[in-house]
């Protein structure tokens, strides 16, 4: 913990700092509301027990295999993981998927969205790595210039992996809009923000926030009241802890790929 005042005077704050390989499981700051007790008993805006760090366990699912088929396999990246405990043994995702996003919500790794490998009569296009020609695709999203993106049926489902007794994937929420190739970023308050992506009919500019109520365990999804300035997919999002803003950059926009920084969002819900 790092505090603005060592004596914790009124209106001072304390912030949680996690060691390398760990990240916050919920709130990261506490504010002293009252310090008038002669026995140095202070009143804070939240219970200090909520300021905890958990091991970073990041799961990568799906993707495109060498034979151009979507994959359901899952792999774990744990910066601080050095043992052979069961957390490193993750079963296949519920279905083959590509373009899903992931992050941490309340200290729990979660995967959302993506495209499923559902086509009819598909064949690879010679000379174009990963490109496929399909006689029929239920969803036909297009971009500027009427370019088709036959990436498969989009999903709105969000899953976590239960490392307990079941050791299986568990569906915990559904986004408002099904999307693939979006961008996600986990924030210090324990929420995950999801930006844009490719929807059923084309690129999206909507923003969704996935969170978990620490007292009830309920998962919540809400659409942010501000949309992105551009409809994007295949872009990146990162949280700048110094500026306290989310930065959106790159992706496919206006018929071509871009290296622009599009917007900085102040994450207020």
C-alpha positions in Angstrom: 0.0 0.0 0.0 1.2 3.5 -0.8 -0.5 6.4 1.0 -0.6 10.1 0.4 -0.3 10.8 4.1 1.5 8.4 6.6 -0.8 9.5 9.4 -3.9 8.9 7.2 -5.5 12.2 7.7 -9.0 13.0 6.5 -9.4 13.0 2.6 -6.0 11.3 2.2 -5.9 8.1 0.1 -4.0 4.8 0.0 -3.4 2.9 -3.2 -2.8 -0.8 -3.7 0.4 -1.8 -5.5 0.8 -5.4 -6.6 4.1 -7.3 -7.1 5.1 -8.4 -10.6 3.0 -11.3 -11.8 0.0 -10.2 -9.7 -2.9 -7.8 -10.3 -5.8 -6.3 -8.3 -8.9 -8.3 -7.8 -11.1 -5.3 -7.2 -10.7 -1.7 -6.1 -7.2 -0.2 -5.9 -7.7 2.9 -3.7 -9.2 3.7 -0.4 -10.0 7.2 0.9 -10.0 8.3 4.6 -13.3 9.9 5.4 -12.7 10.6 9.0 -9.7 10.7 11.4 -11.1 12.4 14.5 -10.9 9.4 16.8 -8.2 9.9 19.6 -7.4 6.2 19.4 -6.4 6.6 15.8 -9.4 4.7 14.5 -10.1 5.9 11.0 -13.2 5.6 8.8 -12.6 4.6 5.1 -14.8 4.7 2.1 -14.3 0.9 1.5 -13.2 -2.1 3.6 -9.4 -2.5 3.3 -10.0 -6.3 2.9 -11.2 -5.6 -0.6 -7.7 -4.2 -1.6 -6.1 -7.5 -2.6 -3.8 -8.9 -5.3 -4.3 -12.2 -7.1 -1.9 -14.1 -9.3 -2.1 -13.1 -13.0 -3.5 -16.0 -14.9 -4.2 -15.1 -18.6 -5.8 -17.6 -20.9 -5.4 -17.6 -24.7 -8.1 -19.5 -26.6 -8.8 -20.5 -30.2 -7.1 -19.0 -33.3 -6.3 -20.2 -36.8 -4.5 -23.5 -37.2 -2.1 -24.4 -39.9 -4.9 -26.1 -41.9 -6.9 -22.8 -41.7 -9.5 -24.3 -39.3 -10.5 -22.5 -36.1 -9.2 -24.0 -32.9 -10.7 -24.7 -29.5 -7.5 -25.3 -27.6 -6.6 -23.0 -24.6 -3.2 -22.1 -23.2 -2.3 -20.3 -20.0 0.2 -17.5 -19.6 1.1 -16.8 -16.0 4.0 -14.4 -15.4 4.4 -15.6 -11.8 3.5 -19.2 -12.2 6.4 -21.6 -11.4 4.8 -24.8 -10.1 2.8 -27.6 -11.8 -0.5 -27.0 -10.1 -3.8 -27.6 -11.9 -4.3 -24.0 -12.8 -1.9 -24.6 -15.8 -4.1 -27.5 -17.1 -7.0 -25.9 -19.1 -9.4 -27.9 -21.2 -10.6 -26.9 -24.7 -12.9 -24.0 -25.1 -16.6 -24.9 -25.6 -16.2 -24.5 -29.4 -13.6 -23.5 -32.0 -13.3 -19.7 -32.0 -11.2 -16.9 -33.5 -11.0 -13.3 -32.6 -12.2 -13.5 -29.0 -11.1 -11.0 -26.4 -10.0 -11.7 -22.8 -9.0 -10.0 -19.6 -9.5 -10.0 -15.9 -12.7 -9.1 -14.1 -12.6 -9.0 -10.4 -9.4 -11.1 -10.4 -11.0 -13.8 -12.6 -9.9 -14.5 -16.2 -12.7 -14.2 -18.7 -13.1 -14.7 -22.5 -15.8 -13.0 -24.5 -17.1 -13.0 -28.1 -15.3 -14.2 -31.2 -16.3 -15.8 -34.4 -17.2 -19.5 -34.8 -16.1 -21.7 -37.7 -19.6 -22.2 -39.2 -19.5 -22.2 -43.0 -20.8 -24.4 -45.9 -18.7 -25.6 -48.8 -15.5 -23.6 -48.0 -12.2 -23.9 -49.7 -8.8 -22.2 -49.3 -7.9 -19.4 -51.8 -4.5 -20.3 -53.4 -1.7 -17.9 -52.7 -3.6 -16.0 -50.0 -2.6 -17.4 -46.6 -5.7 -17.9 -44.4 -8.2 -16.7 -47.0 -11.2 -18.8 -47.7 -14.0 -18.9 -50.2 -17.4 -20.0 -49.0 -20.4 -20.7 -51.1 -22.7 -19.8 -48.2 -22.2 -17.9 -44.9 -25.0 -17.0 -42.6 -23.4 -13.7 -41.6 -21.9 -11.5 -44.3 -20.4 -8.4 -42.7 -19.1 -5.8 -45.1 -16.8 -2.8 -44.8 -16.4 0.3 -47.0 -16.0 -0.7 -50.6 -18.4 -3.7 -50.1 -15.6 -6.0 -48.9 -17.0 -9.2 -47.5 -15.5 -10.6 -44.3 -16.6 -14.3 -44.0 -15.3 -14.8 -40.5 -18.1 -17.0 -39.3 -21.0 -16.5 -36.9 -20.3 -14.0 -34.1 -20.9 -14.9 -30.5 -21.7 -12.7 -27.5 -21.0 -15.3 -24.9 -18.5 -14.8 -22.0 -16.8 -17.8 -20.3 -14.5 -18.3 -17.3 -12.5 -21.5 -16.5 -13.4 -23.1 -13.2 -10.1 -24.3 -11.7 -12.0 -26.0 -8.8 -13.9 -29.3 -8.8 -15.4 -29.1 -12.3 -12.2 -28.0 -14.2 -14.4 -26.8 -17.1 -15.5 -23.7 -18.9 -18.5 -21.9 -17.4 -20.7 -19.3 -19.2 -21.1 -16.2 -16.9 -22.5 -13.5 -19.2 -23.5 -12.4 -22.7 -22.6 -9.1 -24.3 -25.3 -6.9 -25.7 -23.9 -7.3 -29.2 -22.1 -10.3 -30.6 -18.6 -9.3 -31.9 -15.2 -10.6 -33.0 -11.9 -8.9 -33.4 -12.7 -6.3 -30.8 -10.3 -4.8 -28.3 -10.4 -5.3 -24.5 -8.7 -3.8 -21.5 -8.9 -4.6 -17.8 -9.0 -1.7 -15.4 -7.8 -1.3 -11.8 -11.4 -1.2 -10.6 -11.8 -4.8 -11.6 -13.9 -4.2 -14.8 -13.1 -5.1 -18.4 -14.0 -2.7 -21.3 -14.6 -4.1 -24.8 -14.3 -1.8 -27.8 -15.8 -2.2 -31.3 -15.1 -5.3 -33.3 -16.8 -7.0 -36.3 -20.5 -7.6 -35.8 -23.1 -9.5 -37.8 -23.5 -6.7 -40.4 -20.1 -4.9 -40.2 -17.7 -3.0 -38.0 -19.0 -1.7 -34.6 -18.4 1.5 -32.6 -20.1 0.4 -29.4 -18.4 -0.1 -26.1 -19.4 -2.6 -23.5 -18.3 -3.0 -19.8 -18.2 -6.3 -18.1 -18.0 -6.3 -14.3 -18.7 -8.5 -11.3 -20.4 -7.5 -8.0 -17.9 -8.5 -5.3 -20.7 -8.8 -2.7 -23.2 -10.9 -4.7 -21.0 -12.5 -7.3 -23.3 -11.3 -10.0 -21.8 -10.7 -13.5 -23.0 -7.5 -15.2 -22.8 -6.1 -18.7 -23.6 -2.6 -19.7 -23.2 -0.5 -22.8 -21.1 2.6 -22.3 -23.0 5.8 -23.0 -20.4 7.1 -25.5 -19.5 5.3 -28.7 -16.1 5.2 -30.4 -15.4 7.9 -32.9 -14.8 5.3 -35.6 -16.1 1.8 -36.3 -13.1 -0.4 -35.8 -12.0 -4.0 -35.6 -8.6 -5.6 -35.2 -7.5 -2.7 -33.1 -5.7 -2.5 -29.8 -6.6 -1.0 -26.4 -4.4 -0.2 -23.5 -4.8 1.6 -20.1 -2.4 4.4 -19.4 -2.0 4.4 -15.6 -0.3 7.8 -15.6 -2.9 9.6 -17.7 -5.7 7.4 -16.3 -7.1 7.0 -19.8 -7.8 4.1 -22.3 -5.9 4.5 -25.6 -7.4 3.0 -28.8 -5.0 2.6 -31.8 -4.7 0.7 -35.1 -7.2 -1.7 -36.6 -9.2 -1.8 -39.8 -10.9 1.5 -40.6 -12.5 3.2 -43.6 -11.5 0.4 -46.0 -7.9 0.0 -45.0 -5.6 -0.7 -42.0 -4.4 2.2 -39.9 -1.8 3.2 -37.4 -3.7 6.1 -36.0 -4.4 6.7 -32.3 -8.1 7.3 -32.5 -9.3 8.2 -29.0 -8.4 8.4 -25.4 -11.3 7.5 -23.0 -11.6 8.5 -19.4 -13.1 5.3 -17.9 -16.0 6.6 -15.8 -19.0 4.4 -15.5 
